[in-house]
Amino acid sequence: MADPLETHLRKAIAELTARRSPSPGAPAGALSAAQLSGIFGAQAASRQLDTVARELQAEGEGFYTIGSSGHESNAAIAYALRPDDPALLHYRSGGFYLARAAQHPGSTPIRDILQGLMGLADEPIAGGRHKVFGHPELNVIPQTSTIASHLPRAVGLAIGLPRSYRLRRHDRRLRDDHEPPPWPEDAIVVCSFGDASANHSTAIGAINSALNTAHRGLPMPILFICEDNGYGISVPTPRGWIEQAYGARAGLDYLSCDGTDTEAVYATAVDAAERVRRTRRPAFLHLHCVRFGAHAGSDAEIAYRTQRQIEADYDRDPLLATARALADRGVPGEQLIERYDGLRREIDRARGELRGSARLGSAAEVMAPLAPRHPERVATLATVPEPVEGPLRTLAESINATLAQALEQDPGVIIFGEDVGVKGGVYGVTRGLARRHGAARVFDTILDEQSILGLALGSSLAGLLPIPEVQYLAYLHNAIDQLRGEAATQQFFSRGRFRNPMVLRLPGLAYQKGFGGHFHNDNAVASLRDIPGIVVGCPSSGDDAAAMLRTLIAGGRVDGTVSILLEPIALYHRRDLLEAGDDGWLTTDHGAAAPIGTARERRAGSDLTMITFGNGVPMSLQVAHRLAADGVDAAVLDLRWLSPLPVDDLLAAAERTGRVLIVDETRHAGGVGEGVITALIEGGFGGRISRVASLDSFIPLGAAAGHVLLGPPQIEKAAHALLAEPIR
């Protein structure tokens, strides 16, 4: 059965006649015949690929059908921009991608897109892991977002790229030892999204962050493009809403045009891009588009739009608008139809050549780009040669000293977050760093965790190594998708062609005195441990904090590692271990690395092994000291790394005593201890296992917290109970 949109388009184009020859005096900003021809080719190929995507799915050979039909005028935007402007694209950007590829000799966009649709292992960006628009040579950064989660990264890149060049000018080491950013200093960042996504808090926050940055006089060269087709799947966007929401924002240049008129889109996009490039301030380009072919293959558009409504948009087809413009320049409709059909034949040839090509064949193949690890190189970079015996320090002091060391040694390191600059952090952990290293490298951000993480994502793309801070663990939860959906997936969906290394400092966990409530005492870490590829470390003492932080920074540089340093707030300023004034929790930085996934034996013992982390370490050492008075020789193993767990080390420690008590300060359900138990059982440990953990509760104020948090009495009681059980 013939597709009615296709029938209408072909008939309308075929009826076009060449009305006049190209005019040598075209108005400024007008498209040349050659540019129009390139745009039409990109649009036509994109439309044909949408059709083929549905055919492939019906045959069981394709897996993605969210098409670009109706949005193909974004091909004109690709011609309005420079090919070296980095682009983070809406998933309806087939026209843009093909048009940009047409400006890069030797590119094979039709084959690339087909490979993505078919999930083939040789697809050049995601390698069959997903169908994305992305290519380093085209300066298209891959996104898998459908809810505007790429906007914070785009804003971060628009902040980070000028900052990277500024730092390079002021530090020769950055120029000599590090590759320059992939994009020129006067590039602008382009970021496209749909009208439904413009309502998402992520988009609203990102645009607010861009305006805030520009308001403070900092460069913000970003062009937001809202491709407004009036629907979010089946939910209509109220007419006039995007104009009302974004058309009168102070500091935001708003430009609007008919997104189905190729020439109008080009002229408006040229204007918008020139403004952003000249002023280094954000602009918002609003395209009024149409959507053909429903949202995706599983969407029955007729369920919420009448056939008359659907057909009423046929005359607003952007391909038809481009064809009419070409006819005005002397190209007859028959010639355009032949070209349109020729592109379909080209696609079919490529499709035939690709049949039977390899798909990802094993878990190892799938996971290869997820989290590359080169521990020897990381250890070499992380180890301080010939360390000088330093002073005894608290956990907070050690982190501060290590951050200062990183700023001194690596001119690409930047540190930021709310309050980390002038104040030096809520707990003084970054005190003095901004004064010594300047506001370009240590600075405060707005109070928005999505924007903080987005800045990290974009800055790392620009060649910097960001160490952001989210002020409390509980504050991260509303921005977790920036880690899960963006940071963790970048290498995975680009086969490592794009990386966003970062070390997120995350103060958290419980046991604070005098400053309570569940937002400041949060022991929920399950959402961090189930993100593939991300490293989560939790130091309990200053020497480990220094070694682990250096290791994570080195991992970012060597492997592009995305990591979290979960810092126990209650241990920041702790000095004593067993009694007041013993200074037993102060340590010296010995300059060593702490290899990812390795535990630390805090105390040797033969009767019982306590496996713990964070605040559980000093509590377990206290209990071990009391047990020793009863003749019990208890070992204490500090996990240090919560993801990946140090499985080999914890199994070895368990086997040495045959009895394991897991001391888990996180919640009983979803806590770290569940993973430890699983590792022991899957590793074949046959001895006794017991666990004590905090209760499944939010943490209340004051002394009431003690009712739900794990403490030394429960640990000691559980140890005696475990010792009373015979080993099988």
Secondary structure, 3 states (H helix, E strand, C coil): CCCHHHHHHHHHHHCCCCCCCCCCCCCCCCCCHHHHHHHHHHHHHHHHHHHHHHHHHHCCCCCCCCCCCCCCCHHHHHHHCCCCCCEECCCCCHHHHHHHHHCCCCCCHHHHHHHHHHCECCCCCCCCCCCCCCEHHHCEECCCCCCCCCHHHHHHHHHHHHHHHHHHHHCHHHHHHCCCCCCCCCCCEEEEEECCHHHCHHHHHHHHHHHHHHHCCCCCCEEEEEEECCEECCEECCCCHHHHHHCCCCCCEEEEEECCCHHHHHHHHHHHHHHHHHHCCCEEEEEECCCCCCCCCCCCHHHCCCHHHHHHCHHHCHHHHHHHHHHHCCCCHHHHHHHHHHHHHHHHHHHHHHCCCCECCCHHHHHCCCCCCCHHHHHHHHCCCCCCCCCCECHHHHHHHHHHHHHHHCCCEEEEECCCCCCCCCCCCCCCHHHHHCCCCEEECCCCHHHHHHHHHHHHHCCCEEEEECCCHHHHHHHCHHHHHHHCCCCHHHCCCCCCCEEEEEEEECCCCCCCCCCCCECCCHHHHCCCCCEEECCCCHHHHHHHHHHHHHHHHHHCCEEEEEEEHHHCCCCCCCCCCCCCCCECCCCCCCCCCCCEEEECCCCEEEEECCCHHHHHHHHHHHHHHCCCCEEEEECCEEECCCHHHHHHHHHHHCEEEEEEEEECCCCHHHHHHHHHHHCCCCCEEEEEEECCCCCCCHHHHHHCCCCHHHHHHHHHHHHCCCCC
